[in-house]
Structure formats: C-alpha cells, structure tokens
C-alpha cells in the first residue's frame, strides 16, 4: 500500500481479500499515524510491482 504525506515513497504491506472478479478488498485497520492511498474496505485493482530489493508484490493501483 502506498502511504501518503510521507515526504518520500513509502510502502507498507496490508491484508487483502481476493474477490471472485479478480479485484481485491483492502482489510484494516489502518494505523492512526498513517494515511493509506486506499482506505480499509476499498475494492481495488492491483498489479505486480518489483521493488528495489528485487521482490515482486501486488500493489493497489486504482479503485475498482
């Protein structure tokens, strides 16, 4: 999950539920000191992203 208002690109792993149509529901809770791009409960589309350490992870990219 991309975090907002951090001053630099910051990502955090979050729990998701895979839905039958290939989208994902973001599960919570969101910590009080973070602002996620997509709030818990949001239904999103995701794509694989390769991070600087070479690891590939699903990343929420838009509301579905």
PQR file of N, CA, C, O and H, with PARSE charges and radii, in Angstrom:
ATOM      1  N   UNK A   1       0.843  -1.176   0.000 -0.4000 1.5000
ATOM      2  CA  UNK A   1       0.000   0.000   0.000 -0.0000 2.0000
ATOM      3  C   UNK A   1       0.886   1.237   0.000  0.5500 1.7000
ATOM      4  O   UNK A   1       1.730   1.400   0.882 -0.5500 1.4000
ATOM      5  N   UNK A   2       0.698   2.107  -0.985 -0.4000 1.5000
ATOM      6  CA  UNK A   2       1.429   3.378  -0.941 -0.0000 2.0000
ATOM      7  C   UNK A   2       0.884   4.246   0.204  0.5500 1.7000
ATOM      8  O   UNK A   2      -0.328   4.364   0.386 -0.5500 1.4000
ATOM      9  H   UNK A   2       0.013   1.975  -1.701  0.4000 1.0000
ATOM     10  N   UNK A   3       1.790   4.842   0.960 -0.4000 1.5000
ATOM     11  CA  UNK A   3       1.392   5.759   2.024 -0.0000 2.0000
ATOM     12  C   UNK A   3       1.465   7.183   1.507  0.5500 1.7000
ATOM     13  O   UNK A   3       2.316   7.513   0.681 -0.5500 1.4000
ATOM     14  H   UNK A   3       2.775   4.746   0.813  0.4000 1.0000
ATOM     15  N   UNK A   4       0.570   8.022   1.996 -0.4000 1.5000
ATOM     16  CA  UNK A   4       0.512   9.423   1.589 -0.0000 2.0000
ATOM     17  C   UNK A   4       1.203  10.307   2.625  0.5500 1.7000
ATOM     18  O   UNK A   4       1.302   9.949   3.799 -0.5500 1.4000
ATOM     19  H   UNK A   4      -0.121   7.754   2.667  0.4000 1.0000
ATOM     20  N   UNK A   5       1.676  11.461   2.173 -0.4000 1.5000
ATOM     21  CA  UNK A   5       2.226  12.511   3.047 -0.0000 2.0000
ATOM     22  C   UNK A   5       3.412  12.046   3.879  0.5500 1.7000
ATOM     23  O   UNK A   5       3.529  12.396   5.053 -0.5500 1.4000
ATOM     24  H   UNK A   5       1.596  11.751   1.219  0.4000 1.0000
ATOM     25  N   UNK A   6       4.288  11.261   3.271 -0.4000 1.5000
ATOM     26  CA  UNK A   6       5.476  10.761   3.974 -0.0000 2.0000
ATOM     27  C   UNK A   6       6.750  11.495   3.557  0.5500 1.7000
ATOM     28  O   UNK A   6       7.792  11.302   4.183 -0.5500 1.4000
ATOM     29  H   UNK A   6       4.193  10.977   2.317  0.4000 1.0000
ATOM     30  N   UNK A   7       6.695  12.326   2.520 -0.4000 1.5000
ATOM     31  CA  UNK A   7       7.877  13.053   2.077 -0.0000 2.0000
ATOM     32  C   UNK A   7       8.740  12.286   1.088  0.5500 1.7000
ATOM     33  O   UNK A   7       9.592  12.874   0.423 -0.5500 1.4000
ATOM     34  H   UNK A   7       5.848  12.482   2.012  0.4000 1.0000
ATOM     35  N   UNK A   8       8.532  10.999   0.987 -0.4000 1.5000
ATOM     36  CA  UNK A   8       9.232  10.133   0.040 -0.0000 2.0000
ATOM     37  C   UNK A   8       8.329   8.939  -0.219  0.5500 1.7000
ATOM     38  O   UNK A   8       7.328   8.766   0.476 -0.5500 1.4000
ATOM     39  H   UNK A   8       7.840  10.521   1.527  0.4000 1.0000
ATOM     40  N   UNK A   9       8.660   8.111  -1.205 -0.4000 1.5000
ATOM     41  CA  UNK A   9       7.846   6.925  -1.476 -0.0000 2.0000
ATOM     42  C   UNK A   9       7.974   5.937  -0.328  0.5500 1.7000
ATOM     43  O   UNK A   9       9.071   5.479  -0.007 -0.5500 1.4000
ATOM     44  H   UNK A   9       9.473   8.251  -1.769  0.4000 1.0000
ATOM     45  N   UNK A  10       6.854   5.616   0.282 -0.4000 1.5000
ATOM     46  CA  UNK A  10       6.814   4.650   1.376 -0.0000 2.0000
ATOM     47  C   UNK A  10       5.696   3.662   1.087  0.5500 1.7000
ATOM     48  O   UNK A  10       4.594   4.043   0.692 -0.5500 1.4000
ATOM     49  H   UNK A  10       5.963   5.988   0.021  0.4000 1.0000
ATOM     50  N   UNK A  11       5.999   2.388   1.291 -0.4000 1.5000
ATOM     51  CA  UNK A  11       5.038   1.313   1.024 -0.0000 2.0000
ATOM     52  C   UNK A  11       4.901   0.473   2.278  0.5500 1.7000
ATOM     53  O   UNK A  11       5.857   0.316   3.038 -0.5500 1.4000
ATOM     54  H   UNK A  11       6.894   2.079   1.612  0.4000 1.0000
ATOM     55  N   UNK A  12       3.706  -0.068   2.494 -0.4000 1.5000
ATOM     56  CA  UNK A  12       3.508  -0.955   3.635 -0.0000 2.0000
ATOM     57  C   UNK A  12       2.671  -2.139   3.182  0.5500 1.7000
ATOM     58  O   UNK A  12       1.730  -1.973   2.406 -0.5500 1.4000
ATOM     59  H   UNK A  12       2.929   0.060   1.878  0.4000 1.0000
ATOM     60  N   UNK A  13       3.003  -3.328   3.656 -0.4000 1.5000
ATOM     61  CA  UNK A  13       2.162  -4.489   3.354 -0.0000 2.0000
ATOM     62  C   UNK A  13       0.848  -4.387   4.129  0.5500 1.7000
ATOM     63  O   UNK A  13       0.835  -3.985   5.293 -0.5500 1.4000
ATOM     64  H   UNK A  13       3.767  -3.463   4.286  0.4000 1.0000
ATOM     65  N   UNK A  14      -0.238  -4.747   3.487 -0.4000 1.5000
ATOM     66  CA  UNK A  14      -1.550  -4.771   4.149 -0.0000 2.0000
ATOM     67  C   UNK A  14      -2.257  -6.067   3.797  0.5500 1.7000
ATOM     68  O   UNK A  14      -1.937  -6.717   2.801 -0.5500 1.4000
ATOM     69  H   UNK A  14      -0.228  -5.073   2.541  0.4000 1.0000
ATOM     70  N   UNK A  15      -3.207  -6.427   4.615 -0.4000 1.5000
ATOM     71  CA  UNK A  15      -4.013  -7.623   4.361 -0.0000 2.0000
ATOM     72  C   UNK A  15      -5.067  -7.309   3.304  0.5500 1.7000
ATOM     73  O   UNK A  15      -5.648  -6.224   3.284 -0.5500 1.4000
ATOM     74  H   UNK A  15      -3.467  -5.899   5.424  0.4000 1.0000
ATOM     75  N   UNK A  16      -5.300  -8.284   2.426 -0.4000 1.5000
ATOM     76  CA  UNK A  16      -6.310  -8.138   1.383 -0.0000 2.0000
ATOM     77  C   UNK A  16      -7.162  -9.394   1.318  0.5500 1.7000
ATOM     78  O   UNK A  16      -6.774 -10.463   1.789 -0.5500 1.4000
ATOM     79  H   UNK A  16      -4.828  -9.166   2.442  0.4000 1.0000
ATOM     80  N   UNK A  17      -8.311  -9.235   0.733 -0.4000 1.5000
ATOM     81  CA  UNK A  17      -9.183 -10.368   0.429 -0.0000 2.0000
ATOM     82  C   UNK A  17      -9.352 -10.389  -1.082  0.5500 1.7000
ATOM     83  O   UNK A  17      -9.751  -9.389  -1.677 -0.5500 1.4000
ATOM     84  H   UNK A  17      -8.626  -8.367   0.350  0.4000 1.0000
ATOM     85  N   UNK A  18      -9.051 -11.527  -1.706 -0.4000 1.5000
ATOM     86  CA  UNK A  18      -9.218 -11.671  -3.148 -0.0000 2.0000
ATOM     87  C   UNK A  18     -10.698 -11.923  -3.442  0.5500 1.7000
ATOM     88  O   UNK A  18     -11.309 -12.815  -2.853 -0.5500 1.4000
ATOM     89  H   UNK A  18      -8.727 -12.340  -1.223  0.4000 1.0000
ATOM     90  N   UNK A  19     -11.261 -11.145  -4.341 -0.4000 1.5000
ATOM     91  CA  UNK A  19     -12.665 -11.275  -4.710 -0.0000 2.0000
ATOM     92  C   UNK A  19     -12.802 -12.093  -5.989  0.5500 1.7000
ATOM     93  O   UNK A  19     -11.849 -12.228  -6.756 -0.5500 1.4000
ATOM     94  H   UNK A  19     -10.765 -10.420  -4.820  0.4000 1.0000
ATOM     95  N   UNK A  20     -13.989 -12.634  -6.210 -0.4000 1.5000
ATOM     96  CA  UNK A  20     -14.224 -13.531  -7.346 -0.0000 2.0000
ATOM     97  C   UNK A  20     -13.942 -12.890  -8.704  0.5500 1.7000
ATOM     98  O   UNK A  20     -13.584 -13.590  -9.651 -0.5500 1.4000
ATOM     99  H   UNK A  20     -14.764 -12.524  -5.587  0.4000 1.0000
ATOM    100  N   UNK A  21     -14.097 -11.581  -8.810 -0.4000 1.5000
ATOM    101  CA  UNK A  21     -13.912 -10.912 -10.102 -0.0000 2.0000
ATOM    102  C   UNK A  21     -12.462 -10.495 -10.362  0.5500 1.7000
ATOM    103  O   UNK A  21     -12.186  -9.802 -11.340 -0.5500 1.4000
ATOM    104  H   UNK A  21     -14.387 -11.012  -8.041  0.4000 1.0000
ATOM    105  N   UNK A  22     -11.532 -10.915  -9.490 -0.4000 1.5000
ATOM    106  CA  UNK A  22     -10.122 -10.592  -9.691 -0.0000 2.0000
ATOM    107  C   UNK A  22      -9.686  -9.288  -9.062  0.5500 1.7000
ATOM    108  O   UNK A  22      -8.530  -8.891  -9.204 -0.5500 1.4000
ATOM    109  H   UNK A  22     -11.756 -11.478  -8.694  0.4000 1.0000
ATOM    110  N   UNK A  23     -10.592  -8.611  -8.365 -0.4000 1.5000
ATOM    111  CA  UNK A  23     -10.229  -7.414  -7.625 -0.0000 2.0000
ATOM    112  C   UNK A  23      -9.928  -7.809  -6.185  0.5500 1.7000
ATOM    113  O   UNK A  23     -10.018  -8.980  -5.817 -0.5500 1.4000
ATOM    114  H   UNK A  23     -11.532  -8.933  -8.250  0.4000 1.0000
ATOM    115  N   UNK A  24      -9.572  -6.820  -5.378 -0.4000 1.5000
ATOM    116  CA  UNK A  24      -9.154  -7.082  -4.007 -0.0000 2.0000
ATOM    117  C   UNK A  24      -9.838  -6.097  -3.073  0.5500 1.7000
ATOM    118  O   UNK A  24     -10.058  -4.939  -3.429 -0.5500 1.4000
ATOM    119  H   UNK A  24      -9.499  -5.868  -5.677  0.4000 1.0000
ATOM    120  N   UNK A  25     -10.174  -6.567  -1.866 -0.4000 1.5000
ATOM    121  CA  UNK A  25     -10.689  -5.679  -0.839 -0.0000 2.0000
ATOM    122  C   UNK A  25      -9.587  -5.448   0.182  0.5500 1.7000
ATOM    123  O   UNK A  25      -8.991  -6.393   0.700 -0.5500 1.4000
ATOM    124  H   UNK A  25      -9.995  -7.507  -1.576  0.4000 1.0000
ATOM    125  N   UNK A  26      -9.323  -4.174   0.463 -0.4000 1.5000
ATOM    126  CA  UNK A  26      -8.325  -3.811   1.456 -0.0000 2.0000
ATOM    127  C   UNK A  26      -8.918  -4.055   2.841  0.5500 1.7000
ATOM    128  O   UNK A  26     -10.010  -3.581   3.152 -0.5500 1.4000
ATOM    129  H   UNK A  26      -9.807  -3.407   0.043  0.4000 1.0000
ATOM    130  N   UNK A  27      -8.187  -4.798   3.665 -0.4000 1.5000
ATOM    131  CA  UNK A  27      -8.626  -5.062   5.026 -0.0000 2.0000
ATOM    132  C   UNK A  27      -7.880  -4.132   5.984  0.5500 1.7000
ATOM    133  O   UNK A  27      -6.807  -3.633   5.644 -0.5500 1.4000
ATOM    134  H   UNK A  27      -7.300  -5.183   3.413  0.4000 1.0000
ATOM    135  N   UNK A  28      -8.408  -3.902   7.125 -0.4000 1.5000
ATOM    136  CA  UNK A  28      -7.813  -2.958   8.068 -0.0000 2.0000
ATOM    137  C   UNK A  28      -7.422  -3.667   9.343  0.5500 1.7000
ATOM    138  O   UNK A  28      -7.358  -4.895   9.400 -0.5500 1.4000
ATOM    139  H   UNK A  28      -9.280  -4.306   7.401  0.4000 1.0000
ATOM    140  N   UNK A  29      -7.165  -2.887  10.344 -0.4000 1.5000
ATOM    141  CA  UNK A  29      -7.350  -1.442  10.431 -0.0000 2.0000
ATOM    142  C   UNK A  29      -6.117  -0.675   9.942  0.5500 1.7000
ATOM    143  O   UNK A  29      -5.017  -1.220   9.859 -0.5500 1.4000
ATOM    144  H   UNK A  29      -7.216  -1.890  10.297  0.4000 1.0000
ATOM    145  N   UNK A  30      -6.334   0.600   9.622 -0.4000 1.5000
ATOM    146  CA  UNK A  30      -5.240   1.487   9.237 -0.0000 2.0000
ATOM    147  C   UNK A  30      -4.710   2.142  10.527  0.5500 1.7000
ATOM    148  O   UNK A  30      -5.491   2.707  11.293 -0.5500 1.4000
ATOM    149  H   UNK A  30      -7.228   1.043   9.689  0.4000 1.0000
ATOM    150  N   UNK A  31      -3.402   2.071  10.771 -0.4000 1.5000
ATOM    151  CA  UNK A  31      -2.850   2.716  11.970 -0.0000 2.0000
ATOM    152  C   UNK A  31      -3.161   4.212  11.997  0.5500 1.7000
ATOM    153  O   UNK A  31      -3.219   4.857  10.951 -0.5500 1.4000
ATOM    154  H   UNK A  31      -2.767   1.613  10.149  0.4000 1.0000
ATOM    155  N   UNK A  32      -3.357   4.752  13.182 -0.4000 1.5000
ATOM    156  CA  UNK A  32      -3.716   6.169  13.335 -0.0000 2.0000
ATOM    157  C   UNK A  32      -2.673   7.119  12.764  0.5500 1.7000
ATOM    158  O   UNK A  32      -3.010   8.229  12.352 -0.5500 1.4000
ATOM    159  H   UNK A  32      -3.310   4.228  14.032  0.4000 1.0000
ATOM    160  N   UNK A  33      -1.414   6.700  12.734 -0.4000 1.5000
ATOM    161  CA  UNK A  33      -0.348   7.594  12.283 -0.0000 2.0000
ATOM    162  C   UNK A  33       0.001   7.414  10.804  0.5500 1.7000
ATOM    163  O   UNK A  33       1.036   7.904  10.354 -0.5500 1.4000
ATOM    164  H   UNK A  33      -1.140   5.799  13.069  0.4000 1.0000
ATOM    165  N   UNK A  34      -0.848   6.717  10.045 -0.4000 1.5000
ATOM    166  CA  UNK A  34      -0.615   6.513   8.610 -0.0000 2.0000
ATOM    167  C   UNK A  34      -1.829   6.979   7.809  0.5500 1.7000
ATOM    168  O   UNK A  34      -2.961   6.975   8.293 -0.5500 1.4000
ATOM    169  H   UNK A  34      -1.689   6.319  10.411  0.4000 1.0000
ATOM    170  N   UNK A  35      -1.551   7.385   6.560 -0.4000 1.5000
ATOM    171  CA  UNK A  35      -2.613   7.714   5.620 -0.0000 2.0000
ATOM    172  C   UNK A  35      -2.400   6.849   4.379  0.5500 1.7000
ATOM    173  O   UNK A  35      -1.475   7.074   3.599 -0.5500 1.4000
ATOM    174  H   UNK A  35      -0.631   7.388   6.168  0.4000 1.0000
ATOM    175  N   UNK A  36      -3.274   5.859   4.213 -0.4000 1.5000
ATOM    176  CA  UNK A  36      -3.169   4.957   3.074 -0.0000 2.0000
ATOM    177  C   UNK A  36      -3.801   5.587   1.848  0.5500 1.7000
ATOM    178  O   UNK A  36      -4.718   6.400   1.966 -0.5500 1.4000
ATOM    179  H   UNK A  36      -4.025   5.676   4.847  0.4000 1.0000
ATOM    180  N   UNK A  37      -3.318   5.217   0.673 -0.4000 1.5000
ATOM    181  CA  UNK A  37      -3.910   5.673  -0.578 -0.0000 2.0000
ATOM    182  C   UNK A  37      -5.339   5.161  -0.722  0.5500 1.7000
ATOM    183  O   UNK A  37      -6.196   5.857  -1.267 -0.5500 1.4000
ATOM    184  H   UNK A  37      -2.573   4.557   0.577  0.4000 1.0000
ATOM    185  N   UNK A  38      -5.599   3.952  -0.238 -0.4000 1.5000
ATOM    186  CA  UNK A  38      -6.932   3.350  -0.286 -0.0000 2.0000
ATOM    187  C   UNK A  38      -7.315   2.917   1.124  0.5500 1.7000
ATOM    188  O   UNK A  38      -6.570   2.183   1.774 -0.5500 1.4000
ATOM    189  H   UNK A  38      -4.903   3.387   0.204  0.4000 1.0000
ATOM    190  N   UNK A  39      -8.459   3.362   1.594 -0.4000 1.5000
ATOM    191  CA  UNK A  39      -8.913   3.075   2.956 -0.0000 2.0000
ATOM    192  C   UNK A  39      -9.332   1.613   3.102  0.5500 1.7000
ATOM    193  O   UNK A  39      -9.700   0.971   2.118 -0.5500 1.4000
ATOM    194  H   UNK A  39      -9.064   3.958   1.066  0.4000 1.0000
ATOM    195  N   UNK A  40      -9.280   1.091   4.315 -0.4000 1.5000
ATOM    196  CA  UNK A  40      -9.812  -0.250   4.554 -0.0000 2.0000
ATOM    197  C   UNK A  40     -11.258  -0.343   4.053  0.5500 1.7000
ATOM    198  O   UNK A  40     -12.057   0.577   4.231 -0.5500 1.4000
ATOM    199  H   UNK A  40      -8.982   1.612   5.114  0.4000 1.0000
ATOM    200  N   UNK A  41     -11.563  -1.468   3.430 -0.4000 1.5000
ATOM    201  CA  UNK A  41     -12.888  -1.665   2.836 -0.0000 2.0000
ATOM    202  C   UNK A  41     -12.936  -1.333   1.356  0.5500 1.7000
ATOM    203  O   UNK A  41     -13.862  -1.755   0.662 -0.5500 1.4000
ATOM    204  H   UNK A  41     -10.914  -2.215   3.286  0.4000 1.0000
ATOM    205  N   UNK A  42     -11.953  -0.582   0.853 -0.4000 1.5000
ATOM    206  CA  UNK A  42     -11.919  -0.219  -0.565 -0.0000 2.0000
ATOM    207  C   UNK A  42     -11.745  -1.458  -1.428  0.5500 1.7000
ATOM    208  O   UNK A  42     -11.035  -2.392  -1.056 -0.5500 1.4000
ATOM    209  H   UNK A  42     -11.201  -0.240   1.416  0.4000 1.0000
ATOM    210  N   UNK A  43     -12.399  -1.460  -2.581 -0.4000 1.5000
ATOM    211  CA  UNK A  43     -12.222  -2.501  -3.589 -0.0000 2.0000
ATOM    212  C   UNK A  43     -11.281  -1.921  -4.636  0.5500 1.7000
ATOM    213  O   UNK A  43     -11.540  -0.850  -5.185 -0.5500 1.4000
ATOM    214  H   UNK A  43     -12.976  -0.701  -2.883  0.4000 1.0000
ATOM    215  N   UNK A  44     -10.185  -2.631  -4.913 -0.4000 1.5000
ATOM    216  CA  UNK A  44      -9.145  -2.086  -5.785 -0.0000 2.0000
ATOM    217  C   UNK A  44      -8.688  -3.102  -6.828  0.5500 1.7000
ATOM    218  O   UNK A  44      -8.857  -4.311  -6.669 -0.5500 1.4000
ATOM    219  H   UNK A  44      -9.974  -3.501  -4.467  0.4000 1.0000
ATOM    220  N   UNK A  45      -8.111  -2.574  -7.886 -0.4000 1.5000
ATOM    221  CA  UNK A  45      -7.363  -3.380  -8.850 -0.0000 2.0000
ATOM    222  C   UNK A  45      -5.897  -3.295  -8.430  0.5500 1.7000
ATOM    223  O   UNK A  45      -5.469  -2.294  -7.857 -0.5500 1.4000
ATOM    224  H   UNK A  45      -7.974  -1.591  -8.015  0.4000 1.0000
ATOM    225  N   UNK A  46      -5.142  -4.334  -8.713 -0.4000 1.5000
ATOM    226  CA  UNK A  46      -3.734  -4.366  -8.314 -0.0000 2.0000
ATOM    227  C   UNK A  46      -2.882  -4.897  -9.454  0.5500 1.7000
ATOM    228  O   UNK A  46      -3.372  -5.576 -10.357 -0.5500 1.4000
ATOM    229  H   UNK A  46      -5.490  -5.148  -9.178  0.4000 1.0000
ATOM    230  N   UNK A  47      -1.598  -4.572  -9.391 -0.4000 1.5000
ATOM    231  CA  UNK A  47      -0.649  -5.111 -10.364 -0.0000 2.0000
ATOM    232  C   UNK A  47       0.644  -5.436  -9.634  0.5500 1.7000
ATOM    233  O   UNK A  47       0.919  -4.910  -8.556 -0.5500 1.4000
ATOM    234  H   UNK A  47      -1.201  -4.021  -8.658  0.4000 1.0000
ATOM    235  N   UNK A  48       1.429  -6.312 -10.240 -0.4000 1.5000
ATOM    236  CA  UNK A  48       2.719  -6.662  -9.650 -0.0000 2.0000
ATOM    237  C   UNK A  48       3.693  -5.506  -9.815  0.5500 1.7000
ATOM    238  O   UNK A  48       3.761  -4.880 -10.873 -0.5500 1.4000
ATOM    239  H   UNK A  48       1.206  -6.740 -11.116  0.4000 1.0000
ATOM    240  N   UNK A  49       4.443  -5.234  -8.761 -0.4000 1.5000
ATOM    241  CA  UNK A  49       5.481  -4.202  -8.796 -0.0000 2.0000
ATOM    242  C   UNK A  49       6.760  -4.842  -8.281  0.5500 1.7000
ATOM    243  O   UNK A  49       6.743  -5.582  -7.298 -0.5500 1.4000
ATOM    244  H   UNK A  49       4.388  -5.742  -7.902  0.4000 1.0000
ATOM    245  N   UNK A  50       7.870  -4.552  -8.952 -0.4000 1.5000
ATOM    246  CA  UNK A  50       9.174  -5.008  -8.498 -0.0000 2.0000
ATOM    247  C   UNK A  50       9.802  -3.890  -7.686  0.5500 1.7000
ATOM    248  O   UNK A  50      10.000  -2.783  -8.187 -0.5500 1.4000
ATOM    249  H   UNK A  50       7.884  -3.950  -9.751  0.4000 1.0000
ATOM    250  N   UNK A  51      10.115  -4.184  -6.427 -0.4000 1.5000
ATOM    251  CA  UNK A  51      10.710  -3.199  -5.543 -0.0000 2.0000
ATOM    252  C   UNK A  51      12.229  -3.213  -5.676  0.5500 1.7000
ATOM    253  O   UNK A  51      12.794  -4.096  -6.322 -0.5500 1.4000
ATOM    254  H   UNK A  51       9.955  -5.083  -6.021  0.4000 1.0000
ATOM    255  N   UNK A  52      12.880  -2.240  -5.067 -0.4000 1.5000
ATOM    256  CA  UNK A  52      14.329  -2.062  -5.236 -0.0000 2.0000
ATOM    257  C   UNK A  52      15.142  -3.268  -4.763  0.5500 1.7000
ATOM    258  O   UNK A  52      16.278  -3.459  -5.197 -0.5500 1.4000
ATOM    259  H   UNK A  52      12.421  -1.523  -4.543  0.4000 1.0000
ATOM    260  N   UNK A  53      14.566  -4.078  -3.877 -0.4000 1.5000
ATOM    261  CA  UNK A  53      15.282  -5.271  -3.420 -0.0000 2.0000
ATOM    262  C   UNK A  53      15.047  -6.478  -4.329  0.5500 1.7000
ATOM    263  O   UNK A  53      15.509  -7.582  -4.043 -0.5500 1.4000
ATOM    264  H   UNK A  53      13.643  -3.923  -3.525  0.4000 1.0000
ATOM    265  N   UNK A  54      14.308  -6.249  -5.449 -0.4000 1.5000
ATOM    266  CA  UNK A  54      14.033  -7.307  -6.411 -0.0000 2.0000
ATOM    267  C   UNK A  54      12.781  -8.110  -6.115  0.5500 1.7000
ATOM    268  O   UNK A  54      12.379  -8.951  -6.919 -0.5500 1.4000
ATOM    269  H   UNK A  54      13.933  -5.351  -5.681  0.4000 1.0000
ATOM    270  N   UNK A  55      12.164  -7.863  -4.978 -0.4000 1.5000
ATOM    271  CA  UNK A  55      10.945  -8.589  -4.602 -0.0000 2.0000
ATOM    272  C   UNK A  55       9.744  -8.056  -5.370  0.5500 1.7000
ATOM    273  O   UNK A  55       9.589  -6.846  -5.539 -0.5500 1.4000
ATOM    274  H   UNK A  55      12.490  -7.179  -4.325  0.4000 1.0000
ATOM    275  N   UNK A  56       8.893  -8.971  -5.834 -0.4000 1.5000
ATOM    276  CA  UNK A  56       7.652  -8.593  -6.513 -0.0000 2.0000
ATOM    277  C   UNK A  56       6.487  -8.762  -5.559  0.5500 1.7000
ATOM    278  O   UNK A  56       6.360  -9.787  -4.889 -0.5500 1.4000
ATOM    279  H   UNK A  56       9.019  -9.954  -5.697  0.4000 1.0000
ATOM    280  N   UNK A  57       5.634  -7.744  -5.504 -0.4000 1.5000
ATOM    281  CA  UNK A  57       4.448  -7.769  -4.653 -0.0000 2.0000
ATOM    282  C   UNK A  57       3.288  -7.124  -5.406  0.5500 1.7000
ATOM    283  O   UNK A  57       3.489  -6.270  -6.269 -0.5500 1.4000
ATOM    284  H   UNK A  57       5.737  -6.911  -6.049  0.4000 1.0000
ATOM    285  N   UNK A  58       2.075  -7.547  -5.065 -0.4000 1.5000
ATOM    286  CA  UNK A  58       0.898  -6.873  -5.590 -0.0000 2.0000
ATOM    287  C   UNK A  58       0.788  -5.498  -4.961  0.5500 1.7000
ATOM    288  O   UNK A  58       1.017  -5.332  -3.763 -0.5500 1.4000
ATOM    289  H   UNK A  58       1.912  -8.242  -4.363  0.4000 1.0000
ATOM    290  N   UNK A  59       0.433  -4.504  -5.782 -0.4000 1.5000
ATOM    291  CA  UNK A  59       0.253  -3.137  -5.313 -0.0000 2.0000
ATOM    292  C   UNK A  59      -1.095  -2.640  -5.804  0.5500 1.7000
ATOM    293  O   UNK A  59      -1.408  -2.757  -6.989 -0.5500 1.4000
ATOM    294  H   UNK A  59       0.246  -4.638  -6.755  0.4000 1.0000
ATOM    295  N   UNK A  60      -1.900  -2.083  -4.896 -0.4000 1.5000
ATOM    296  CA  UNK A  60      -3.178  -1.479  -5.273 -0.0000 2.0000
ATOM    297  C   UNK A  60      -2.893  -0.263  -6.150  0.5500 1.7000
ATOM    298  O   UNK A  60      -2.087   0.595  -5.790 -0.5500 1.4000
ATOM    299  H   UNK A  60      -1.646  -1.988  -3.934  0.4000 1.0000
ATOM    300  N   UNK A  61      -3.563  -0.195  -7.311 -0.4000 1.5000
ATOM    301  CA  UNK A  61      -3.280   0.899  -8.245 -0.0000 2.0000
ATOM    302  C   UNK A  61      -4.476   1.795  -8.521  0.5500 1.7000
ATOM    303  O   UNK A  61      -4.293   2.958  -8.881 -0.5500 1.4000
ATOM    304  H   UNK A  61      -4.217  -0.892  -7.604  0.4000 1.0000
ATOM    305  N   UNK A  62      -5.702   1.287  -8.364 -0.4000 1.5000
ATOM    306  CA  UNK A  62      -6.881   2.124  -8.574 -0.0000 2.0000
ATOM    307  C   UNK A  62      -8.109   1.469  -7.982  0.5500 1.7000
ATOM    308  O   UNK A  62      -8.167   0.254  -7.790 -0.5500 1.4000
ATOM    309  H   UNK A  62      -5.851   0.342  -8.072  0.4000 1.0000
ATOM    310  N   UNK A  63      -9.095   2.315  -7.696 -0.4000 1.5000
ATOM    311  CA  UNK A  63     -10.374   1.795  -7.204 -0.0000 2.0000
ATOM    312  C   UNK A  63     -11.064   1.047  -8.330  0.5500 1.7000
ATOM    313  O   UNK A  63     -11.080   1.492  -9.477 -0.5500 1.4000
ATOM    314  H   UNK A  63      -9.048   3.302  -7.851  0.4000 1.0000
ATOM    315  N   UNK A  64     -11.630  -0.092  -7.983 -0.4000 1.5000
ATOM    316  CA  UNK A  64     -12.314  -0.911  -8.997 -0.0000 2.0000
ATOM    317  C   UNK A  64     -13.794  -0.553  -9.032  0.5500 1.7000
ATOM    318  O   UNK A  64     -14.549  -1.126  -9.817 -0.5500 1.4000
ATOM    319  H   UNK A  64     -11.617  -0.454  -7.051  0.4000 1.0000
TER
END
